[in-house]
Amino acid sequence: MLAGRAPLGAAGCGRLLAAGLRPLLCGLSPCWVTAGRQYPALRVAEPAKEKRPVRKEQRSGLVVRRFIACPQLVRTVRHCLQRGAGPGPQPVLLEFAPGPGILTRSLLDAGFRVVVLESNSDFLTDLKSLENSLDGQLKVIHGDFFRLDPLAKGALKPPAVSSDKLFETMGVAAVPWRADVPVKIFGIVPQQLERNRLWRLLFAMYECSSIYRYGRVELNLFISEKEYTVLTAKPGKSKVYQALTVLAQLGYEIELLHKEPWSSFATNLKNGGLAIPKTGQLPNDHLCLVRLTPQQNLFTGGLKPSNASTFIFMVKQSFAKPKSRLTDRLYSWSLDNSDKLLKALEIPKNAAMYNLYPEDYKRLFEALQNSDMFAETFFHDEVLATTRTMNL
């Protein structure tokens, strides 16, 4: 969380939202003015008089979307995205699902060059109008960030988008993995299938596919506090430390930029509810703005994009029974010389899978790659199951 600044609660942000946007909602102003720049009119839903927390996700099939409308949160997020920026031209910022575009306008005023991916036709109309009022600083594309490069064959129809087409439109060329970040991405991850979405991004990063064909693309994502807790868990916590934890900590530099209560975000629910996902054991009172920057030294030793999927499935199988001993797992992979292998890696014989550090898994994988008895066919069923899940 930003030092010296307490997050706004529902009441505080609600008052700011009402004060800042009600003139627009009531039609008292034909345009939106900020920092001396005049924009086309905004269309934002009237804030609900009382937001009732809705603990269960809606069963109607509606994907709950959250938008940044609170002025103070807008400023906070803009400052977070500016943090750490060096001198010279900055990478283009890809913002997905901006909705009414309140943050978008603030980013444009701050000098960002922004490309927007929006799937909702109502929001798309207003964003296109904003694009036409500017001189190339904003590009609006009809698309869904989480439908990039679908596995389905044939021509893509919006909101499905090809990453090649997207980056061509942005004017961004591929750079070597160890080069500087070529693109920054910002957005709020929907809570429906949130874990699947994070897994899909992780697979793409390890395999250098989709957006990661262009280099170490930086993600700035609002995710649930529950998932942030999993991403940053320490070894030994069997219910929190998971395969996702190991792979995320190895693959990304993870930085918490800000924590914000759910109540600060507007939603597309007609009843004004917050639709907070239920969680039994992990804290989930906030959305966390997390920066995920791929590690420059990820592909060292025996780990390469060509065998990264095997490494991922090895880690996932290891956590099928997180309290099982590593020696038992190695025996299940038909590795009879496991004692010698563990001694060489300086890993205790009785070590449980959830006690190993992420770096231990990478060293173990590299050692297994050099073993004559290790075969990728051990993960065949896992590969098929994961591929089906990723294509949902």
C-alpha contacts under 8 A as a table, 3 or more apart, distances in Angstrom:
res1	aa1	res2	aa2	distance
1	M	5	R	7.79
1	M	256	L	7.36
1	M	257	L	6.10
1	M	258	H	4.02
1	M	259	K	5.27
2	L	5	R	5.86
2	L	6	A	7.93
2	L	257	L	7.09
2	L	258	H	5.94
7	P	259	K	7.53
7	P	260	E	5.82
7	P	261	P	7.02
8	L	11	A	7.74
8	L	12	G	5.51
8	L	13	C	5.54
8	L	260	E	7.57
8	L	261	P	7.38
8	L	264	S	6.66
9	G	12	G	5.43
9	G	13	C	6.03
9	G	261	P	6.48
9	G	263	S	6.17
9	G	264	S	6.24
10	A	13	C	5.51
10	A	14	G	5.65
10	A	261	P	7.97
10	A	263	S	4.70
10	A	264	S	5.70
11	A	14	G	5.02
11	A	15	R	6.18
12	G	15	R	5.35
12	G	16	L	6.47
13	C	16	L	5.07
13	C	17	L	5.95
13	C	70	C	5.63
13	C	71	P	7.91
13	C	72	Q	7.66
13	C	264	S	5.77
14	G	17	L	4.99
14	G	18	A	6.04
14	G	47	P	7.63
14	G	70	C	7.39
14	G	264	S	7.42
15	R	18	A	5.13
15	R	19	A	6.03
16	L	19	A	5.12
16	L	20	G	5.90
16	L	70	C	6.39
16	L	71	P	6.69
16	L	72	Q	7.98
17	L	20	G	5.28
17	L	21	L	5.84
17	L	22	R	7.73
17	L	47	P	7.60
17	L	69	A	6.51
17	L	70	C	5.21
17	L	71	P	6.82
18	A	21	L	5.50
18	A	22	R	5.28
18	A	47	P	6.83
19	A	22	R	5.90
19	A	23	P	7.80
20	G	23	P	7.26
20	G	71	P	7.52
21	L	24	L	5.35
21	L	25	L	6.28
21	L	44	V	7.83
22	R	25	L	4.82
22	R	26	C	6.01
22	R	46	E	7.55
23	P	26	C	5.23
23	P	27	G	6.24
23	P	28	L	5.13
23	P	29	S	6.27
24	L	27	G	5.15
24	L	28	L	5.93
24	L	29	S	5.60
24	L	30	P	7.45
24	L	31	C	7.82
24	L	32	W	7.83
24	L	41	A	7.51
24	L	42	L	6.80
24	L	43	R	7.48
25	L	28	L	7.66
25	L	43	R	6.93
25	L	44	V	6.67
25	L	45	A	7.46
25	L	46	E	6.57
27	G	30	P	6.82
29	S	32	W	7.46
29	S	41	A	7.81
30	P	40	P	7.36
30	P	41	A	5.54
31	C	38	Q	6.56
31	C	39	Y	5.61
31	C	40	P	5.02
31	C	41	A	4.28
31	C	42	L	7.17
32	W	38	Q	5.87
32	W	39	Y	5.03
32	W	40	P	6.32
32	W	41	A	5.78
32	W	42	L	6.81
33	V	36	G	6.52
33	V	37	R	5.58
33	V	38	Q	4.54
33	V	39	Y	6.10
34	T	37	R	5.38
34	T	38	Q	6.71
34	T	106	S	7.80
34	T	109	D	7.65
35	A	109	D	6.76
37	R	109	D	7.69
39	Y	130	L	6.67
39	Y	133	S	7.49
40	P	126	D	7.79
40	P	129	S	6.88
40	P	130	L	6.11
40	P	133	S	7.79
41	A	126	D	7.91
42	L	100	P	6.83
42	L	126	D	7.23
43	R	100	P	6.69
43	R	126	D	7.80
44	V	100	P	6.24
47	P	266	A	7.77
47	P	272	G	7.50
48	A	51	K	6.09
48	A	271	N	7.37
48	A	272	G	5.33
50	E	272	G	7.29
51	K	263	S	7.89
51	K	271	N	7.65
51	K	272	G	5.12
51	K	273	G	5.29
51	K	274	L	6.99
52	R	271	N	7.80
52	R	272	G	6.67
52	R	273	G	4.79
52	R	274	L	6.73
53	P	273	G	5.14
53	P	274	L	4.96
53	P	275	A	6.20
53	P	276	I	6.77
54	V	57	E	7.24
54	V	273	G	5.34
54	V	274	L	5.58
54	V	275	A	4.37
54	V	276	I	6.06
55	R	274	L	7.86
55	R	275	A	5.47
55	R	276	I	5.04
55	R	277	P	5.85
55	R	278	K	5.93
56	K	275	A	6.22
56	K	276	I	6.91
56	K	277	P	6.15
56	K	278	K	6.65
57	E	64	V	7.83
57	E	192	Q	7.88
57	E	275	A	5.54
57	E	276	I	7.25
57	E	277	P	6.45
58	Q	61	G	6.75
58	Q	62	L	6.56
58	Q	63	V	7.97
58	Q	64	V	7.73
58	Q	275	A	7.46
59	R	62	L	7.37
63	V	190	P	7.52
63	V	192	Q	6.96
64	V	190	P	6.76
64	V	191	Q	7.58
64	V	192	Q	7.62
64	V	267	T	6.82
64	V	268	N	6.33
64	V	269	L	6.97
64	V	275	A	7.40
65	R	190	P	6.22
65	R	267	T	5.57
65	R	268	N	5.77
66	R	188	I	7.00
66	R	190	P	7.61
66	R	265	F	5.92
66	R	266	A	5.54
66	R	267	T	4.53
66	R	268	N	6.88
67	F	98	P	6.82
67	F	99	G	6.31
67	F	100	P	7.72
67	F	188	I	7.83
67	F	265	F	5.66
67	F	266	A	5.11
67	F	267	T	6.16
68	I	73	L	6.99
68	I	74	V	6.57
68	I	102	I	6.98
68	I	103	L	6.61
68	I	264	S	7.76
68	I	265	F	5.54
68	I	266	A	6.46
69	A	73	L	7.54
69	A	74	V	7.02
69	A	102	I	6.25
69	A	103	L	7.54
69	A	265	F	6.70
69	A	266	A	6.44
70	C	73	L	5.30
70	C	74	V	6.24
70	C	264	S	6.59
70	C	265	F	7.22
71	P	74	V	5.01
71	P	75	R	6.44
72	Q	75	R	5.19
72	Q	76	T	6.23
73	L	76	T	4.91
73	L	77	V	6.08
73	L	264	S	7.70
74	V	77	V	5.37
74	V	78	R	6.18
74	V	102	I	7.62
74	V	103	L	5.58
74	V	106	S	7.28
75	R	78	R	5.14
75	R	79	H	6.18
75	R	106	S	7.76
76	T	79	H	5.23
76	T	80	C	6.22
77	V	80	C	4.97
77	V	81	L	6.22
78	R	81	L	5.19
78	R	82	Q	6.24
78	R	103	L	7.67
78	R	106	S	7.30
78	R	107	L	6.38
79	H	82	Q	5.00
79	H	83	R	6.07
80	C	83	R	5.12
80	C	257	L	6.29
80	C	258	H	7.76
81	L	220	N	7.81
82	Q	85	A	5.71
85	A	90	Q	7.29
86	G	90	Q	7.79
87	P	90	Q	7.92
90	Q	112	F	7.71
91	P	113	R	7.99
91	P	181	V	7.27
91	P	182	P	5.72
91	P	183	V	5.18
91	P	184	K	6.43
92	V	112	F	7.17
92	V	113	R	5.37
92	V	114	V	6.05
92	V	115	V	7.33
92	V	170	M	7.72
92	V	182	P	7.61
92	V	183	V	5.47
92	V	184	K	6.38
93	L	112	F	6.93
93	L	113	R	6.22
93	L	114	V	4.91
93	L	115	V	6.21
93	L	183	V	6.17
93	L	184	K	4.84
93	L	185	I	5.66
93	L	186	F	7.28
94	L	114	V	5.88
94	L	115	V	4.77
94	L	116	V	5.82
94	L	117	L	7.43
94	L	183	V	7.25
94	L	184	K	6.14
94	L	185	I	4.63
94	L	186	F	6.25
95	E	98	P	6.50
95	E	104	T	7.81
95	E	114	V	6.98
95	E	115	V	6.21
95	E	116	V	4.91
95	E	117	L	6.32
95	E	185	I	5.82
95	E	186	F	4.84
95	E	187	G	5.77
96	F	116	V	5.72
96	F	117	L	4.62
96	F	118	E	6.15
96	F	144	D	7.27
96	F	145	F	6.09
96	F	185	I	7.67
96	F	186	F	6.48
96	F	187	G	5.20
96	F	188	I	7.83
97	A	116	V	7.51
97	A	117	L	5.98
97	A	118	E	4.83
97	A	119	S	6.99
97	A	144	D	7.34
97	A	145	F	7.81
97	A	187	G	6.62
97	A	188	I	7.55
98	P	101	G	5.10
98	P	102	I	7.78
98	P	103	L	7.43
98	P	104	T	7.01
98	P	116	V	7.25
98	P	117	L	7.65
98	P	118	E	6.67
98	P	187	G	7.32
99	G	118	E	7.17
99	G	120	N	7.71
99	G	123	F	5.61
100	P	123	F	5.87
100	P	126	D	7.61
100	P	127	L	7.66
101	G	104	T	4.77
101	G	105	R	6.30
101	G	127	L	6.99
102	I	105	R	5.47
102	I	106	S	6.68
103	L	106	S	5.09
103	L	107	L	6.21
104	T	107	L	5.15
104	T	108	L	6.26
104	T	114	V	7.60
105	R	108	L	5.09
105	R	109	D	6.30
106	S	109	D	5.13
106	S	110	A	6.34
107	L	110	A	4.99
107	L	111	G	6.56
107	L	112	F	5.50
107	L	114	V	7.68
108	L	111	G	5.20
108	L	112	F	5.14
108	L	113	R	6.69
108	L	114	V	7.05
108	L	137	Q	7.31
108	L	138	L	7.72
109	D	112	F	7.39
112	F	137	Q	7.65
113	R	137	Q	5.08
113	R	138	L	6.21
114	V	137	Q	6.43
114	V	138	L	5.01
114	V	139	K	6.50
115	V	138	L	5.74
115	V	139	K	4.67
115	V	140	V	5.89
115	V	141	I	7.50
115	V	170	M	6.92
116	V	138	L	7.56
116	V	139	K	6.17
116	V	140	V	4.78
116	V	141	I	5.95
117	L	140	V	6.32
117	L	141	I	5.04
117	L	142	H	5.88
117	L	143	G	5.18
117	L	144	D	6.18
117	L	145	F	6.65
118	E	121	S	7.88
118	E	123	F	7.33
118	E	124	L	6.17
118	E	140	V	7.54
118	E	141	I	6.46
118	E	142	H	5.31
118	E	143	G	5.34
118	E	144	D	6.17
119	S	124	L	7.15
119	S	142	H	5.47
119	S	143	G	4.90
119	S	144	D	5.42
119	S	158	P	7.76
119	S	159	P	5.65
120	N	123	F	5.58
120	N	124	L	6.01
121	S	124	L	4.76
121	S	125	T	6.27
122	D	125	T	5.54
122	D	126	D	7.12
123	F	126	D	5.45
123	F	127	L	6.23
124	L	127	L	5.07
124	L	128	K	5.99
124	L	140	V	7.75
124	L	142	H	7.08
125	T	128	K	5.22
125	T	129	S	6.36
126	D	129	S	5.05
126	D	130	L	6.34
127	L	130	L	4.96
127	L	131	E	6.18
127	L	140	V	6.68
128	K	131	E	4.91
128	K	132	N	6.24
128	K	140	V	6.15
129	S	132	N	5.19
129	S	133	S	6.50
130	L	133	S	5.21
130	L	134	L	6.76
131	E	134	L	5.47
131	E	135	D	7.87
131	E	136	G	7.57
131	E	137	Q	7.85
131	E	138	L	5.43
131	E	139	K	6.19
131	E	140	V	6.68
132	N	135	D	7.54
134	L	137	Q	6.29
134	L	138	L	6.89
135	D	138	L	7.69
136	G	139	K	6.93
139	K	170	M	7.83
142	H	158	P	6.30
142	H	159	P	6.00
143	G	147	R	7.68
143	G	158	P	5.56
143	G	159	P	3.88
143	G	160	A	5.84
143	G	161	V	5.89
144	D	147	R	5.24
144	D	148	L	6.86
144	D	158	P	7.82
144	D	159	P	5.12
144	D	160	A	6.12
144	D	161	V	7.00
145	F	148	L	5.57
145	F	161	V	7.70
146	F	197	R	7.09
147	R	150	P	5.92
147	R	159	P	7.02
147	R	160	A	4.93
147	R	161	V	6.38
148	L	160	A	5.90
148	L	161	V	4.86
148	L	162	S	5.65
148	L	163	S	6.11
148	L	210	S	7.46
149	D	160	A	7.24
149	D	161	V	6.13
149	D	162	S	4.99
149	D	163	S	6.24
149	D	210	S	6.52
150	P	160	A	7.09
150	P	161	V	7.95
150	P	391	N	6.76
151	L	391	N	6.17
152	A	391	N	7.94
156	L	160	A	5.86
156	L	161	V	6.53
156	L	162	S	7.45
157	K	160	A	5.60
157	K	161	V	7.40
158	P	161	V	6.37
161	V	165	K	7.41
161	V	166	L	7.09
162	S	165	K	5.24
162	S	166	L	6.16
163	S	166	L	4.82
163	S	167	F	6.03
163	S	210	S	5.80
163	S	211	I	5.95
164	D	167	F	5.38
164	D	168	E	6.08
164	D	210	S	7.83
165	K	168	E	5.07
165	K	169	T	6.16
166	L	169	T	5.18
166	L	170	M	6.30
167	F	170	M	4.87
167	F	171	G	6.05
167	F	172	V	5.36
167	F	173	A	7.24
168	E	171	G	5.05
168	E	172	V	6.23
168	E	173	A	7.54
169	T	172	V	7.83
172	V	182	P	7.27
172	V	183	V	7.83
173	A	214	Y	6.60
174	A	182	P	7.79
174	A	213	R	6.68
174	A	214	Y	3.84
174	A	215	G	6.13
175	V	179	A	6.33
175	V	182	P	7.21
175	V	214	Y	5.70
175	V	215	G	5.34
176	P	179	A	5.36
176	P	214	Y	7.72
176	P	215	G	5.91
177	W	215	G	4.89
177	W	216	R	5.92
177	W	296	Q	6.78
178	R	215	G	7.76
178	R	216	R	7.58
178	R	296	Q	5.21
178	R	297	N	7.66
179	A	215	G	7.32
179	A	216	R	7.65
180	D	216	R	7.34
181	V	184	K	7.31
181	V	215	G	6.88
181	V	216	R	5.37
181	V	217	V	5.63
181	V	218	E	6.42
182	P	214	Y	7.28
182	P	215	G	6.54
182	P	216	R	6.93
182	P	217	V	6.09
183	V	217	V	5.28
183	V	218	E	6.37
184	K	217	V	6.13
184	K	218	E	4.82
184	K	219	L	6.11
184	K	220	N	7.32
185	I	217	V	7.51
185	I	218	E	6.12
185	I	219	L	4.92
185	I	220	N	5.81
185	I	221	L	7.85
186	F	219	L	6.25
186	F	220	N	4.72
186	F	221	L	5.68
187	G	220	N	6.80
187	G	221	L	5.28
187	G	222	F	6.44
188	I	221	L	5.68
188	I	222	F	4.61
188	I	223	I	6.64
189	V	194	E	6.65
189	V	197	R	7.95
189	V	221	L	6.61
189	V	222	F	6.02
189	V	223	I	5.72
190	P	193	L	7.42
190	P	194	E	6.09
191	Q	194	E	4.76
191	Q	223	I	7.86
191	Q	224	S	7.36
191	Q	277	P	7.17
193	L	196	N	5.23
193	L	197	R	6.29
194	E	197	R	5.14
194	E	198	L	6.37
195	R	198	L	5.18
195	R	199	W	6.21
195	R	227	E	7.52
196	N	199	W	5.03
196	N	200	R	6.15
196	N	389	T	7.80
196	N	390	M	7.09
197	R	200	R	5.13
197	R	201	L	6.42
198	L	201	L	5.25
198	L	202	L	6.22
199	W	202	L	4.96
199	W	203	F	6.17
199	W	244	L	7.39
200	R	203	F	5.18
200	R	204	A	6.30
200	R	390	M	6.30
201	L	204	A	5.17
201	L	205	M	6.19
202	L	205	M	5.10
202	L	206	Y	6.28
202	L	247	L	7.71
202	L	248	A	7.13
202	L	251	G	7.97
203	F	206	Y	5.32
203	F	207	E	6.11
203	F	309	S	7.35
203	F	312	I	7.98
204	A	207	E	5.20
204	A	208	C	5.66
204	A	209	S	4.84
204	A	210	S	6.09
204	A	211	I	7.50
204	A	212	Y	6.57
205	M	208	C	5.00
205	M	209	S	6.56
205	M	212	Y	5.65
205	M	251	G	7.78
205	M	294	P	7.54
206	Y	209	S	7.90
206	Y	251	G	7.28
206	Y	305	P	5.89
206	Y	308	A	5.75
206	Y	309	S	7.42
207	E	304	K	7.97
207	E	305	P	4.42
207	E	306	S	6.72
207	E	308	A	5.97
207	E	309	S	6.96
208	C	211	I	7.77
208	C	212	Y	4.73
208	C	213	R	5.11
208	C	215	G	7.78
208	C	305	P	6.13
209	S	212	Y	5.21
209	S	213	R	5.02
210	S	213	R	5.78
211	I	214	Y	6.05
211	I	215	G	7.75
211	I	217	V	7.00
212	Y	215	G	5.15
212	Y	216	R	6.15
212	Y	217	V	6.15
214	Y	217	V	7.32
216	R	293	T	6.90
216	R	294	P	5.45
216	R	295	Q	7.83
216	R	296	Q	7.76
217	V	293	T	6.97
217	V	294	P	7.15
218	E	291	R	7.13
218	E	292	L	5.95
218	E	293	T	4.80
218	E	294	P	6.99
219	L	290	V	7.86
219	L	291	R	5.63
219	L	292	L	5.02
219	L	293	T	6.45
220	N	289	L	6.59
220	N	290	V	5.58
220	N	291	R	4.45
220	N	292	L	6.39
221	L	288	C	7.74
221	L	289	L	5.40
221	L	290	V	5.37
221	L	291	R	6.55
221	L	292	L	7.98
222	F	287	L	5.87
222	F	288	C	5.17
222	F	289	L	4.27
222	F	290	V	6.28
223	I	227	E	6.67
223	I	228	Y	6.74
223	I	287	L	5.52
223	I	288	C	5.35
223	I	289	L	6.55
223	I	290	V	7.30
224	S	227	E	5.43
224	S	228	Y	6.37
224	S	284	N	6.51
224	S	286	H	6.56
224	S	287	L	4.69
224	S	288	C	6.05
225	E	228	Y	4.97
225	E	229	T	6.09
225	E	283	P	6.37
225	E	284	N	4.75
225	E	285	D	6.74
225	E	286	H	5.53
225	E	287	L	5.47
225	E	288	C	5.73
226	K	229	T	5.22
226	K	230	V	6.57
226	K	279	T	7.56
226	K	282	L	5.65
226	K	283	P	5.81
226	K	284	N	5.13
227	E	230	V	5.01
227	E	231	L	6.21
228	Y	231	L	5.04
228	Y	232	T	6.31
228	Y	288	C	6.94
228	Y	290	V	7.88
229	T	232	T	5.42
229	T	233	A	5.91
229	T	240	V	7.46
229	T	282	L	7.42
229	T	283	P	7.84
230	V	233	A	5.23
230	V	240	V	5.41
230	V	241	Y	6.26
230	V	242	Q	7.11
230	V	244	L	7.48
230	V	245	T	5.88
231	L	244	L	6.68
231	L	245	T	4.59
231	L	246	V	7.97
231	L	248	A	6.31
231	L	249	Q	7.05
232	T	245	T	6.49
232	T	249	Q	7.23
232	T	254	I	7.84
233	A	237	K	7.34
233	A	240	V	6.20
233	A	241	Y	5.29
233	A	245	T	6.54
234	K	237	K	6.53
234	K	241	Y	6.20
235	P	238	S	7.76
235	P	241	Y	5.98
235	P	354	Y	5.83
235	P	355	N	4.97
235	P	356	L	6.31
235	P	357	Y	6.09
236	G	241	Y	7.06
236	G	354	Y	5.55
236	G	355	N	4.83
237	K	240	V	5.53
237	K	241	Y	5.36
237	K	354	Y	7.09
238	S	241	Y	5.56
238	S	242	Q	7.46
238	S	322	P	6.48
238	S	323	K	7.06
238	S	354	Y	5.86
239	K	242	Q	7.47
241	Y	245	T	5.88
241	Y	246	V	7.67
241	Y	354	Y	6.57
242	Q	245	T	5.05
242	Q	246	V	6.57
242	Q	319	F	6.53
242	Q	322	P	7.90
242	Q	354	Y	7.39
243	A	246	V	5.24
243	A	247	L	6.28
243	A	315	V	5.80
243	A	316	K	5.32
243	A	318	S	7.83
243	A	319	F	6.03
244	L	247	L	5.33
244	L	248	A	5.90
245	T	248	A	5.29
245	T	249	Q	6.06
246	V	249	Q	5.42
246	V	250	L	6.19
246	V	315	V	7.80
246	V	357	Y	7.40
246	V	358	P	4.81
246	V	361	Y	7.96
247	L	250	L	5.19
247	L	251	G	5.90
247	L	312	I	7.28
247	L	315	V	7.85
247	L	358	P	7.14
248	A	251	G	5.11
248	A	252	Y	5.59
249	Q	252	Y	5.55
249	Q	253	E	6.86
249	Q	254	I	7.10
249	Q	358	P	6.85
250	L	295	Q	7.63
250	L	298	L	7.20
250	L	358	P	6.06
250	L	359	E	7.03
251	G	294	P	5.70
251	G	295	Q	5.65
251	G	298	L	6.16
252	Y	292	L	5.50
252	Y	293	T	5.19
252	Y	294	P	4.35
252	Y	295	Q	5.26
253	E	291	R	7.74
253	E	292	L	5.71
253	E	293	T	5.08
253	E	294	P	6.15
253	E	295	Q	6.04
254	I	290	V	6.87
254	I	291	R	5.84
254	I	292	L	5.01
254	I	293	T	6.78
255	E	290	V	5.66
255	E	291	R	5.04
255	E	292	L	6.70
256	L	259	K	7.84
256	L	288	C	7.05
256	L	289	L	6.17
256	L	290	V	4.64
256	L	291	R	6.36
257	L	288	C	7.60
257	L	289	L	5.42
257	L	290	V	5.64
257	L	291	R	6.79
258	H	288	C	5.89
258	H	289	L	5.08
258	H	290	V	7.29
259	K	286	H	6.03
259	K	287	L	5.84
259	K	288	C	4.51
259	K	289	L	6.19
260	E	264	S	6.94
260	E	286	H	5.19
260	E	287	L	5.39
260	E	288	C	6.43
261	P	264	S	5.79
261	P	265	F	7.97
261	P	285	D	6.13
261	P	286	H	4.25
261	P	287	L	6.20
262	W	265	F	5.93
262	W	274	L	6.84
262	W	276	I	7.40
262	W	285	D	6.77
262	W	286	H	5.38
262	W	287	L	6.12
263	S	266	A	7.73
263	S	274	L	6.75
266	A	272	G	7.88
266	A	274	L	7.88
267	T	272	G	6.79
267	T	273	G	7.40
267	T	274	L	6.70
268	N	272	G	7.60
269	L	272	G	5.38
269	L	273	G	6.18
269	L	274	L	7.87
270	K	273	G	7.70
279	T	282	L	6.14
279	T	283	P	7.41
279	T	284	N	6.88
284	N	287	L	7.71
294	P	298	L	7.72
295	Q	298	L	5.28
296	Q	299	F	7.79
297	N	300	T	5.96
298	L	303	L	7.67
299	F	302	G	7.66
299	F	303	L	5.35
299	F	304	K	5.27
299	F	305	P	7.42
300	T	303	L	5.95
300	T	304	K	7.31
301	G	366	E	7.05
302	G	365	F	7.91
302	G	366	E	5.10
302	G	369	Q	7.32
303	L	307	N	6.60
303	L	308	A	6.34
303	L	311	F	7.84
303	L	362	K	7.73
303	L	366	E	6.85
304	K	307	N	5.53
304	K	308	A	5.78
305	P	308	A	4.98
305	P	309	S	7.76
306	S	309	S	7.53
307	N	310	T	5.43
307	N	311	F	6.67
308	A	311	F	5.01
308	A	312	I	6.24
309	S	312	I	5.00
309	S	313	F	6.25
310	T	313	F	5.21
310	T	314	M	6.11
310	T	376	E	6.46
310	T	379	F	7.19
311	F	314	M	5.03
311	F	315	V	6.34
311	F	362	K	7.96
311	F	365	F	6.54
312	I	315	V	5.27
312	I	316	K	6.22
313	F	316	K	4.91
313	F	317	Q	6.03
313	F	379	F	6.26
313	F	382	E	6.63
313	F	383	V	7.14
314	M	317	Q	5.28
314	M	318	S	6.17
314	M	365	F	7.87
314	M	379	F	7.25
315	V	318	S	4.99
315	V	319	F	6.55
315	V	361	Y	7.19
316	K	319	F	5.35
316	K	320	A	6.62
317	Q	320	A	5.13
318	S	321	K	6.77
318	S	322	P	6.70
318	S	329	R	6.85
318	S	353	M	6.28
319	F	322	P	4.44
319	F	353	M	6.57
319	F	354	Y	7.26
321	K	324	S	5.51
321	K	353	M	7.76
322	P	352	A	6.88
322	P	353	M	5.07
322	P	354	Y	5.11
323	K	352	A	5.38
323	K	353	M	6.00
323	K	354	Y	6.20
324	S	328	D	6.93
324	S	329	R	7.41
324	S	352	A	5.41
324	S	353	M	6.14
325	R	328	D	5.35
325	R	329	R	6.62
325	R	349	K	7.88
325	R	350	N	5.88
325	R	351	A	5.64
325	R	352	A	4.25
325	R	353	M	6.08
326	L	329	R	5.08
326	L	330	L	6.23
326	L	349	K	7.29
326	L	350	N	7.08
326	L	351	A	5.90
326	L	352	A	5.58
326	L	353	M	5.68
327	T	330	L	5.09
327	T	331	Y	6.21
327	T	338	S	6.42
327	T	339	D	7.54
327	T	349	K	6.46
327	T	350	N	7.27
327	T	351	A	7.96
328	D	331	Y	5.11
328	D	332	S	6.31
329	R	332	S	5.06
329	R	333	W	6.59
330	L	333	W	5.07
330	L	334	S	6.62
330	L	335	L	5.46
330	L	336	D	7.74
330	L	338	S	6.34
331	Y	334	S	4.93
331	Y	335	L	5.15
331	Y	336	D	6.11
331	Y	338	S	7.33
332	S	335	L	7.39
333	W	374	F	7.29
333	W	378	F	6.92
334	S	373	M	7.16
334	S	374	F	7.75
335	L	338	S	5.81
335	L	373	M	6.45
335	L	374	F	7.26
337	N	340	K	5.67
337	N	341	L	6.53
338	S	341	L	4.93
338	S	342	L	6.06
339	D	342	L	5.25
339	D	343	K	6.16
339	D	349	K	6.99
340	K	343	K	5.15
340	K	344	A	6.28
341	L	344	A	5.21
341	L	345	L	6.35
341	L	367	A	7.67
342	L	345	L	5.00
342	L	346	E	5.91
342	L	347	I	5.14
342	L	348	P	6.85
342	L	349	K	6.75
343	K	346	E	4.90
343	K	347	I	6.25
343	K	348	P	7.46
344	A	347	I	7.88
345	L	363	R	7.42
345	L	364	L	7.38
347	I	351	A	7.08
348	P	351	A	5.37
351	A	355	N	6.41
351	A	356	L	7.23
352	A	355	N	5.30
352	A	356	L	7.01
353	M	356	L	5.77
356	L	360	D	5.90
356	L	361	Y	7.04
357	Y	360	D	5.18
357	Y	361	Y	6.85
358	P	361	Y	5.33
358	P	362	K	6.69
359	E	362	K	5.15
359	E	363	R	6.27
360	D	363	R	5.12
360	D	364	L	5.99
361	Y	364	L	4.99
361	Y	365	F	6.08
362	K	365	F	5.10
362	K	366	E	6.25
363	R	366	E	5.17
363	R	367	A	6.23
364	L	367	A	5.12
364	L	368	L	6.15
365	F	368	L	5.01
365	F	369	Q	6.15
366	E	369	Q	5.11
366	E	370	N	6.80
367	A	370	N	5.37
367	A	371	S	6.70
368	L	371	S	4.95
368	L	374	F	6.12
369	Q	374	F	6.81
371	S	374	F	5.55
375	A	378	F	6.15
376	E	379	F	5.86
376	E	380	H	7.21
377	T	380	H	5.05
378	F	381	D	7.91
379	F	382	E	5.19
379	F	383	V	6.12
380	H	383	V	5.20
380	H	384	L	6.51
381	D	384	L	5.26
381	D	385	A	6.25
382	E	385	A	5.18
382	E	386	T	6.04
383	V	386	T	5.32
383	V	387	T	6.10
384	L	387	T	5.20
384	L	388	R	6.38
385	A	388	R	5.33
385	A	389	T	6.40
386	T	389	T	5.01
386	T	390	M	6.06
387	T	390	M	5.16
387	T	391	N	6.41
388	R	391	N	5.40
388	R	392	L	6.95
389	T	392	L	5.56
